[in-house]
């Protein structure tokens, strides 16, 4: 199944990246335990793995990273 939209932002309270996977009205939230200063390629790889672990495919154009 393909995710409609994926958003990633830093959650200061949890000191982790928060990944939001949206498919229709359903939104799944998962955390990635990688450093805040990770480069974009490392962050994209971690997000892709998280999305796949949830059973979704990701179109790279639907990924939004908020730093």
KOLVO-457104 format. One record per residue (C-alpha): z, x, y. Coordinates in nm, 2 decimals, padded with zeros to 4 digits. Example, Ala and Ser with C-alpha at 12.3 -4.5 7.8 and 13.67 -1.06 7.14 Angstrom:
! residues 2
@zz 00.78	xx 01.23	yy -00.45
@zz 00.71	xx 01.37	yy -00.11
This chain:
! residues 67
@zz 00.00	xx 00.00	yy 00.00
@zz -00.08	xx 00.13	yy 00.35
@zz 00.18	xx 00.13	yy 00.62
@zz 00.06	xx -00.04	yy 00.94
@zz 00.26	xx 00.20	yy 01.17
@zz 00.50	xx 00.49	yy 01.13
@zz 00.73	xx 00.61	yy 01.41
@zz 00.95	xx 00.91	yy 01.41
@zz 01.23	xx 00.99	yy 01.66
@zz 01.53	xx 01.21	yy 01.68
@zz 01.86	xx 01.02	yy 01.61
@zz 02.13	xx 01.21	yy 01.81
@zz 02.41	xx 01.03	yy 01.63
@zz 02.30	xx 01.12	yy 01.28
@zz 02.15	xx 01.46	yy 01.39
@zz 01.84	xx 01.37	yy 01.18
@zz 01.48	xx 01.24	yy 01.23
@zz 01.46	xx 00.87	yy 01.19
@zz 01.14	xx 00.75	yy 01.02
@zz 01.04	xx 00.38	yy 01.07
@zz 00.77	xx 00.25	yy 00.84
@zz 00.63	xx -00.08	yy 00.95
@zz 00.42	xx -00.30	yy 00.73
@zz 00.37	xx -00.64	yy 00.88
@zz 00.71	xx -00.77	yy 00.99
@zz 00.89	xx -00.55	yy 00.74
@zz 01.04	xx -00.22	yy 00.88
@zz 01.20	xx 00.04	yy 00.66
@zz 01.42	xx 00.31	yy 00.81
@zz 01.48	xx 00.64	yy 00.65
@zz 01.62	xx 00.97	yy 00.77
@zz 01.47	xx 01.32	yy 00.73
@zz 01.72	xx 01.61	yy 00.72
@zz 01.51	xx 01.87	yy 00.89
@zz 01.60	xx 02.05	yy 01.21
@zz 01.53	xx 01.91	yy 01.55
@zz 01.33	xx 02.21	yy 01.66
@zz 01.09	xx 02.19	yy 01.36
@zz 00.72	xx 02.24	yy 01.44
@zz 00.49	xx 01.94	yy 01.43
@zz 00.33	xx 02.04	yy 01.10
@zz 00.66	xx 02.06	yy 00.93
@zz 00.77	xx 01.73	yy 01.07
@zz 00.44	xx 01.56	yy 00.97
@zz 00.48	xx 01.69	yy 00.61
@zz 00.83	xx 01.56	yy 00.58
@zz 00.73	xx 01.22	yy 00.72
@zz 00.44	xx 01.20	yy 00.48
@zz 00.67	xx 01.28	yy 00.19
@zz 00.92	xx 01.02	yy 00.30
@zz 00.64	xx 00.75	yy 00.34
@zz 00.50	xx 00.83	yy -00.01
@zz 00.85	xx 00.82	yy -00.16
@zz 00.87	xx 00.46	yy -00.03
@zz 00.54	xx 00.37	yy -00.20
@zz 00.32	xx 00.37	yy 00.11
@zz 00.01	xx 00.56	yy 00.22
@zz -00.02	xx 00.68	yy 00.57
@zz -00.32	xx 00.69	yy 00.80
@zz -00.24	xx 01.00	yy 01.03
@zz -00.36	xx 00.81	yy 01.33
@zz -00.08	xx 00.55	yy 01.29
@zz 00.19	xx 00.82	yy 01.31
@zz 00.38	xx 00.83	yy 01.64
@zz 00.63	xx 01.12	yy 01.70
@zz 00.87	xx 01.08	yy 01.98
@zz 01.05	xx 01.40	yy 02.08
